Amino acid sequence: MTAEINIPAPDLQIAFSFDLAQIRRVYLQDALSNTINDLDLTTLDLQLKEYVPQDSLKILAKRGLRGELVFPIPCILETNPFMLGYYRLLLGFSKKEFYTTKFGVSGFKAMEEKGNLSEKNKERLPDLCKGMISSACALLDGILFDKVSKEHFDELTLLTVGPQLRGGTNVKKGVAGTKKVFEIIYKIVKHAATEATGSEIKITNAAGRIVIIRFAPDPDIVIFEKMSTKTHRNVIAIEVKGGTDFSNIHNRVGEAEKSHQKAKANGYVECWTVVNVDNIDMDMAKKESPSTNRFYRLSALKSEEGKEYEDFKNRVIGLTGITTD
């Protein structure tokens, strides 16, 4: 019997289409053209001559291109700080890679993300431009002359945008997944809760001790019991991998392992990993994250029924020491 072909709607690509339109308006060549329209051409030419090697400008000129298409200069970034994002994308660096102390530009991130240029960063613009121009010269030298075109530079920025969009989507999925697990835990312990916010739940267990369930950066959710005003016992560390891409699940389990190794070192009794891929090979996952005591599927927890959910529920109740509802 022939298997039925059932290809879902490309929801992710549809979302990317809207996001890309916004990025073009703010960061890419369309935004650069609009910024240049607000600048005096004499100022542009003087700064290009001051900051950019003449040989590099000649390469572009032979192809009928202006220098600011590739090289950032202070007057452009001062007029429109968002343009730092364009030049970063053109050079092929992710945000995570670029805005680091290693590159020396961690303090400039607000320019790209918020369009803010502080007085301190304004003073450092010449150094920033010189550093990026040096990298851009290497890019220009490494491209075949017949590939030097406005279209090709646009393609290079899009190659960087793609992973950035997908990474942003994965982050959103991860946050949503973590929030859902937090909500599921709240339903389990709600009867024993004394306080609850969007990021923390306080419960009182059968021994009269306070147990805190909290969102955390690494791992995603932690549960610990206060033994006194100054001491506590770390109980459960939960990593939530909300991405649905099956091909990348093993990388995400590897990330969970790194987090759980830290959690074990910090004395957590149990380390759990929640994944959003139903057909995960559990035997392989256990090999890739031996520090994980229990694996759970997000779909099973969301159903709030079945053996997997009941195991999760009973362990939360047992390890926190609360009474059953």
N, C-alpha and C positions, 0 to 999 in steps of 0.2 A: 504494500500500500504506500502510495506516494505521500510524503509528509506535506502538510499544509504550509504554504508560504504565508507568513504573517509578519510583515515589516512595520514597525510602529512609526508614528509621525516623528519627524526630526525636531523634537521640541528644543533640544539643546542648540541646534543650528539656527532655529528661529530666534531664540533668545540672543545668540551671538550677533545676528543681523541687526537687531535694535542697538545692542551695545556698541557694535562697530560704527554705526552711524553717529553715535554720541562721541566716540573716540576721535573720529575724523574731524568733528567740529571743534574739539578741544585740543587735540594733540598732533594730528598728522598734517600733511601738506596743505590741506584746506585752511587749517588754523594758522599755519606759517604764512601763507599768502595774505590772510586778513591782517596779521600782525605787521607784516612788511608795508602794507598799505598805509599804516599809521605812522611810519617812520620816514625821516628825511633820507633820501638816497645818498646824499653827500656824506652823512654820518655813517651810513652802512659801509660805503666804499672806503672811508678813512679807517674804520675799525677792522675791516677785512684786510686791508693793506698792513695794518699794524700787527695783527694777531696771526694771520695765516701765511705760511710760506708761499712765495710767489709761484713756485713750480706747481704746487697743488692747485692754486687758483687758475693757472694756465691750462691744466688738464681739464678742468670743468669748462673753462671758456671755449676750448676747442670743440666741446660738445654743445655749446650754446647755453651753458648753465651758469647761474650765479653762485657765488661762494656760500651764501647763507643757507643754501639747500642742504649743505653737508656740515658746515662749520658754525658752531654757536659763537656769538660775539656778545659782549655785555649789553649793548643797546637793545638787542632782541629780547634777552632774558629779563632785562629791567622793565621793558614795556609790557611783556607778557610772560611772567614766570612759569606758566603752564608749559611753555615751549621746551623747558628742560626735559619734559617727558618725550617730546618728539626726538630730540637728539639721543636720549638714552635708548629709545626703541630702535633708532637707526643703527646704533652701535651694537645692538643685539644683546644688551644686558637686561636681566630681569630686575625688578625692583629689589628683591631680596638680595641679589648679588651686588647691585650697584650701590645702594644706600648703606654702605658699611664703613666702619672705621678703617678697614683695610684699604679702601679706595680713597678714604679721606673726605668723603662727601655725605656722610650720614646726616649732617645738619641741614642739608638742602632739600630734604624730602618734602617739606611743606610747600615748596615752590611748585612741584608737580601736582601734589594732591589737593592743595587748597588755593594755589595761585598767590601765596603769601611770600613777600620778599622782605626779610627783616633788614635793619640797618647793618647788622653784623654780616649777613650774607651778601648784602650789596657791596660791602667793602671787599669781599672775597670773590666777587664775580670774575675779575680778571684772571685769578688763579684757577678758578673752576673752568673757565673757557680755554685756558692754555692746556690744561690737563686733557679735556675732551677733544680739543683740536689735534693734539698729538695722537690720540687714538684714532680720530677720524682720518688723519693722514695715512696711517697704516691701513685703514680700510680702503681708502682710495687707491693706494699703491697696490693692494692685493687684488683689486678687481680688474678684469680684462678691459682694455680701453673701449671696446665696442659695447661693453655692458654698462658703461657710465651713462646713465640716463635718468631722467626724472621718474620714469615708470619703474626702473629697476630699484631705485632707492625707496620708492613707495612699497614695492614688494618686500624689501628687506625689513621695513618697519612692521609690515603685516606678519612676517614670519615670527617676530618677537611678540606681537599682540596675541597671536593664536594661543600659545601656552599660557599667557597671562589671563586671557578670558576663561580658559578651561580651569586654570588654577583657582581663579576667583569663584567659579561655579562650584568647584570641589570644596572650597572653604565654606561657602554658604550651605552646602549639603552637610558638611561636618558639623557646623553650628546647629543646624536644624535637627540633626540626628542626636546630638548631645542634649539638646533641649528636650527632645522627645523622651529620651531615657530618664532624664531628671523628672519629667512629669509622671512617668510610669512608677518611679521610685516613690514619688510623693503620694500617689494613690495607695501604694502598699503601706506606707507609714503614717498616713494622714491621721488615723485615729490616735496616734501617740504624739502628734506634733503640737508644740507649744508656740512656735513662731515659724513663719514661712514667708519668704520673698522670692523673687524671680531667680535668685542665685544662691540661696541658702535656706536650709530647713533645719530647725532645732527640734529634737524629740527627747522625751524622757523615757528611759528604758525601765525594765522591771526592777533593776537594782537602784533606781532613783538617780542614776547618772545621766548627764546631758550628752546626747549624741548629735553630732553636726554632720550634715550632708551638704556639700558645697561644690559649686562650679570651680574649677581650677585650670590654670593654663597647661599644666603638665604633671600628672595625667588630667583628663577632662573632668572627672568627678571623683571626689574623695569623701570617704566616710571615716570619721574618727570619734573616739569617746573621751570625754574630759574626765580625768581621774581626780584632778584637784584644780585649784585656780592656776597652777603653774605647769601641770603635766597633763599629757593626753596619750591615748593609745591609738595608733593608726590601724584601722580595721580593713577597709576595702579601697582599692584604687581601680578606677574604671577608665579604660580607653575606649572611645567611641569612634569608629571609622565609618562615617556616613556616606562615603562615595559608593556609587552603584556600578562603577566600571569593573567588570570581572577581571579584565586583563591586568589591572593594577592592584588587585587585592593583596597579592603577596608582598608588594612593596609597603602597603599600608600595615600589614601584619608585622613587617620588619620594623616599622616606625613605632608600633605599639610595644614591641620587645624592648626598644631603647628606653621608652618611658617606664616600662615596668621594672627594668633593671634598676633604675633610679628609685622607684617606689619600694622595691625590696630592700634596697640599701637604707631607705628611710624607715624601715620597720613595718611596712604594711603586711598584714596577715594574709590577705587575699588580693590577687591581681586578676581582673576580668577584662576581656576584650569583647566589645559588641561590634559586629560587622553588618553591613547593609547589602550583603551578597548572599543569596540563599543557597546557591550550589557550591559553596566553598568546600574544598577538601580539608576536612577537619584534621586528618592525620598529618597532612602537609603543614597546616597552620600551627599545629603543636610543635612540629620540628622547627619552624621558623620563629616561634615565640615560646620557648620552653618556660619562660617566667610567667606566662599566662596560666592561671589555675583553672579558669573556666572560659569557654567561648560561648557567646550567645548570638543569635541572629536577631536583628532589629525587628524583622517582620514577625517573628515568634513572640517577642515581648509586646509588640503593639497589639497582637491578637488578644492578649490577656487571658489566654487559655492554653491548654496542652501541657505536655510534660516539660518542655523547655522553659515556658513561662513559670510554671509551678516551681521548678527547681530554682529559678532566679528569685522568685518571691520568697520561698522558704529560706533561702540562704540570706537574703537581706534581713528578714525577721530574726533568724537565728543569730547572725553575727552582730546585729545591733542590740540584741537582748531585749527587744520589745515583746509585749504580749500579742497574741493574734487578735485580730479584730473580732 
